[in-house]
Structure formats: structure tokens, C-alpha cells
Amino acid sequence: MKSIYDVVVVGGGAIGMASAWRLAARGMKVLVIDKGRLGAEASSAAAGMLGAQLETHQAGPFYDLCRESRALYPAYVAELLEYTGIDAQLVHNGILQLAYTEADATLLLKRANWQRQAGDSAVWMDASEIRAAELTIRPVHGGLFLPNDGNVSAPRLAKALARAVGMSCDVREGSPVFAIEKQTGGTFEVVTANERFPADKVLISAGTWASSLLRPWGCALEIQPVKGQMLSIRPPFGTTLRRTVYAGGTYLVPKRDGTVVVGATEEREAGFSREVTIGAISALSEALREIAPGLSQAEFLQSWTGLRPGSPNGEPRIGELPGLPGLMIAVGHFRNGILLSAITAEMVAAAATGEVWPERWRPFHPAQTVKVGR
């Protein structure tokens, strides 16, 4: 008979891999199963922004969770580098949100006020300061600089996590999970086409494919694919961005290797389509020229798509499903899977080992909002 796993993790994106690594570090026997390759889906496709301030629109638990995860990143990336030899290339360059009009500026200054009240840093830059700092950007009214936000190389982070998992856990790639079955005695079996894996606990972290695994348990949480298309460029020698720049839904993210990622569309009706379309790439290219005409002569490198796991309110659900002891989820991270991978892993590890969560994490527990009934 096969030995039982302490935890089987279903889904090998950044969330599942980081969680598995942390579980293994606590002495648990862990198996990670993925339908494809570890980290090959949305995790590798992401722009890698650590936009705790950019991605949140009001003070509250989600803002606090994003900031907590961002604060973990220096140690998180350093630990991965020491453990695997792979540098995720953390960049502390901040994010600059542009204002083209006085109305834009008013909205950004309101954002600055509540973020400062929460203890964060948000610095207003006038038109002349932006022009002096970022020579490639068109003239603007001003902008809000968020110096504590940054970015990593998402593909390199995914590669580092995959190596960490390979060194600390058992792994099955290319193995779609068809069922998770409850056994007598309260344990589980995770069923693939050719194998069955007994487990004390199961973590569902399958990104945009999670819903098909949740429905048999009567879980009403729907995770929808939100297609994002993006591209990367290499600016001409001597021409670049110093900061990540965001305007009108488009971001330009400079990487340590000298490239710039431009993204991203947000296509909610595309389903699981992976095609890169002329319309999307044309729109991104036009947005790039509009924001930073000084990058118009950049070399086009590549384009790609990713499927974000969209949740009903754009926020994740993490922890044990109510009434189903041992069945855990870490799903619905939407645009913030890379940013939130560090804190999600800590939350999952704490839940799996029976630790009492601090109050600040409780709003994201499934018991707060997820209905389960069979």
C-alpha cells in the first residue's frame, strides 16, 4: 500500500508551489500534482509587479494582506536564491501612476491620502519632476510615485519555486486530477488517470481550473479565467525606464535584464482561449507609444497570454473549507498571485498545522463567504 502524504497540493503555480515548499519546511510529506508543468500557466506569464498599493483601492484587510506579503518579499527571494541558486530578480524601483489631467491628479491625491494614513509612502511628483526623472515619458500633469512597490521576474520566480519544490516534495507533472475522494477515517485520495494518492489533507490551488475540483464538494465559489495578453520590448541602448509606469490600465515594467514588459489586456469573455491576437498587441503597442513615445523605437521581443484566476471580488480565499476538515483551498488571487504567494504560503502552512490565525487573516478564510453543501 502506498504511504500516505500529509498534504497533496493540486496545482503547481506560484501559490501551490510556495505553499508546498513551506509545508515541507515544517516537516510534512508533500506531493504536488499539476496537469502540465510546474509554474507554466499564469505564474510564468505575469508581469511580476508587487503592487500592494497600485492594486488596492481602499484601506482594509485586502490592502493590509498585500502589504504584508510585499514586506516578506526580500527575505522570500533571498531564501529561494540560497535554497535553489535561482535569483527571482527583485527590483525596488517603485511604481509611478501618471495623471494626464487635473481630474486624474485629484483622484491620485485622494489615493495618496488614505495610503499615507495607513502608514505607507505615496509621493506626488509634478510634471517637471517626472520629465526630469523619466525622459521617455510624454508630458503629463503629474503623477503619484509609490516607492515601496516593486517587481520580480515572474518566470524566474516560478523556476525557483519549481526547483525548491523538486528538492523538498514529491512531484507529478502532466497529471490532471480527475477527482478528490473522501475515505473512511477522514483521509482523502487524489485520483489521476493512472494513480491514486492517499493524503491526510488536500490543498486545491489549481488557479483558474479550481472550480471543476470544487463543484463536486458543493462549493459555490466560482473561479473564472480572465485572459491577459502582454508583450516585452528591449529599449534602444541608453534609453529606458527607471520606474514601473502605470496609466490608463497599461503598465510598463522595467526588468533587471534591460527589457520592459508591457501589459495587459483584461478579457473576461475569452474563456480559456490562449491566442495572441493582433487587436490586443496593436492596442498595447499604441498604449506604449502614448505613454512613453521615447520607447517607440524599442525592439519587439515576444508576446504571450496568461489566464488569471478571477474570483467574485478579486480577492483570494485561503484555508479549510467549512464542514470539510482536511480539504483546503488557496484560490482566486486574480491579478495578485505573484505578490500574494509569499503570505499565502504562510497562511496555508499555519492552517495545515493547526495554528490559530491572527485576526487580520480571517477575512480571507472560506468560512467567511464560501457556501459548501453536497
Helices and strands as residue ranges (DSSP letters): E 5-10, H 14-25, E 30-33, H 42-45, E 49-50, H 61-84, E 95-99, H 102-117, E 123-126, H 127-133, E 142-146, E 150-151, H 154-168, E 170-172, E 177-182, E 188-192, E 196-204, G 207-209, H 211-214, G 215-217, E 224-234, E 244-247, E 250-254, E 260-263, H 278-291, G 293-295, E 299-310, E 317-320, E 327-331, G 334-336, H 337-352, G 359-364, H 366-369
